[in-house]
């Protein structure tokens, strides 16, 4: 069996233990503990993975990140998130607030109109899927005009129907 991983000397043993204990959450503690176990054991990645209940690939990844970038290497961002966009979230909010004003005046705002506004703002053609994702991301939903007036009196309407002449 090959020798356990070697760690870069970013901390002294006492500083390493204090760094492990300062973890803010469970995931951070788990990563730091993997580094500490690799140093103090020295344990193989498979043993550390078994102790912590994670995969040995995860332990190899954490040790590699620690060796390359030091303690800050373990504080990397997750895999998800919005990596690109034609408009920033603030620009999207600004554009949609103007559309909200138009809709508040009674104008019917369609996706085709929003599409043309986005194309003008971005300076190039975007797909309709981008428009629908933008609307979904900002919690816009399809609203239809009311089928009846909110102040309509249903009793008066029924009375009119009964008393009106049929042609």
C-alpha positions in Angstrom: 0.0 0.0 0.0 1.3 3.4 -0.8 2.3 5.9 1.9 -0.4 8.3 3.2 -0.6 11.8 1.7 1.9 14.4 2.7 0.6 17.9 3.7 2.2 21.2 2.8 3.5 23.0 6.0 0.9 25.8 6.1 0.5 25.5 9.9 2.3 24.1 12.9 0.6 21.2 14.7 -0.9 23.4 17.3 -2.1 26.0 14.8 -3.6 23.1 12.7 -5.6 21.8 15.6 -6.8 25.3 16.5 -7.8 25.8 12.8 -9.8 22.6 12.9 -11.7 23.7 16.0 -12.6 27.1 14.5 -14.7 25.6 11.7 -18.0 27.4 11.3 -20.2 24.6 10.0 -20.3 20.8 9.7 -19.0 20.7 6.2 -16.1 23.0 7.0 -15.3 20.9 10.1 -15.4 17.7 8.1 -12.9 19.0 5.6 -10.6 20.4 8.2 -10.8 17.2 10.2 -9.8 15.2 7.1 -6.7 17.4 6.8 -5.9 17.0 10.5 -6.4 13.2 10.4 -4.1 12.9 7.4 -1.5 14.9 9.2 -1.7 13.4 12.7 -2.3 9.7 11.8 -0.9 9.7 9.2 -4.0 7.8 7.8 -4.6 6.8 4.3 -7.4 8.6 2.4 -9.6 5.5 2.5 -9.3 5.3 6.3 -10.0 9.0 6.7 -13.0 8.6 4.4 -14.3 5.7 6.5 -13.9 7.7 9.7 -15.8 10.7 8.3 -18.4 8.9 6.3 -17.4 10.4 3.0 -15.8 9.1 -0.2 -12.1 8.7 -0.5 -12.2 10.9 -3.7 -13.6 13.7 -1.5 -10.7 13.3 0.9 -8.2 13.4 -1.9 -9.9 16.5 -3.3 -9.7 18.3 0.1 -6.1 17.3 0.7 -5.1 18.5 -2.8 -6.9 21.8 -2.3 -5.2 22.3 1.1 -1.8 21.5 -0.4 -2.2 23.8 -3.4 -3.9 26.8 -1.8 -3.6 26.4 1.9 -6.5 26.7 4.3 -8.3 29.0 1.9 -8.4 26.2 -0.7 -11.1 24.4 1.3 -13.4 27.4 1.2 -14.3 27.1 -2.4 -17.6 27.9 -3.9 -20.2 25.2 -4.6 -20.9 23.8 -8.0 -24.3 25.4 -8.6 -25.2 29.0 -9.3 -25.6 31.4 -12.1 -22.3 31.6 -13.9 -23.3 33.9 -16.8 -26.2 36.1 -17.8 -26.9 38.8 -20.3 -28.1 41.0 -17.6 -27.1 41.2 -13.9 -29.8 40.6 -11.3 -30.0 44.3 -10.6 -30.4 45.1 -14.3 -33.2 42.5 -14.5 -35.0 44.0 -11.5 -34.7 47.5 -13.0 -36.1 46.4 -16.4 -38.9 44.5 -14.8 -39.9 47.3 -12.5 -40.5 49.5 -15.6 -42.6 46.7 -17.0 -44.5 46.5 -13.7 -45.4 50.2 -14.1 -46.7 49.6 -17.6 -48.8 46.6 -16.4 -50.1 48.7 -13.5 -51.4 51.3 -16.0 -53.5 48.5 -17.6 -51.2 47.7 -20.5 -51.0 44.0 -21.4 -47.3 43.0 -21.2 -46.4 40.0 -23.4 -43.3 37.9 -23.5 -42.7 39.1 -27.1 -42.6 42.7 -25.9 -40.3 41.8 -23.1 -38.1 39.9 -25.6 -37.7 42.9 -27.8 -36.9 45.1 -24.7 -34.2 42.6 -23.6 -32.7 42.4 -27.1 -32.5 46.2 -27.2 -30.9 46.4 -23.7 -28.4 43.6 -24.3 -27.5 44.7 -27.8 -28.0 41.2 -29.4 -30.7 38.7 -30.0 -31.6 36.4 -27.2 -33.8 33.3 -27.2 -37.4 33.3 -25.9 -36.2 30.6 -23.4 -34.0 33.3 -21.8 -37.0 35.6 -21.4 -39.1 32.9 -19.8 -36.3 31.9 -17.4 -35.8 35.6 -16.5 -39.5 35.9 -15.7 -39.4 32.7 -13.7 -36.2 33.7 -11.9 -37.9 37.0 -10.8 -41.2 35.2 -9.8 -43.4 36.7 -12.6 -46.3 34.6 -13.6 -49.0 34.6 -16.2 -51.9 36.7 -15.3 -55.1 37.1 -17.3 -57.6 39.9 -17.3 -60.5 39.4 -15.0 -63.5 37.7 -16.5 -65.9 40.0 -14.6 -65.8 43.4 -13.0 -65.0 43.2 -9.2 -67.8 45.6 -8.4 -70.4 43.8 -10.5 -73.7 42.9 -8.8 -74.6 39.3 -9.7 -78.2 39.7 -8.3 -78.9 42.8 -10.5 -77.5 40.9 -13.5 -79.7 37.9 -12.8 -82.7 40.2 -12.4 -81.9 41.9 -15.7 -81.7 38.5 -17.5 -85.1 37.5 -16.2 -86.9 40.7 -17.0 -85.3 41.5 -20.4 -87.0 40.8 -23.6 -85.9 37.8 -25.6 -85.5 38.4 -29.4 
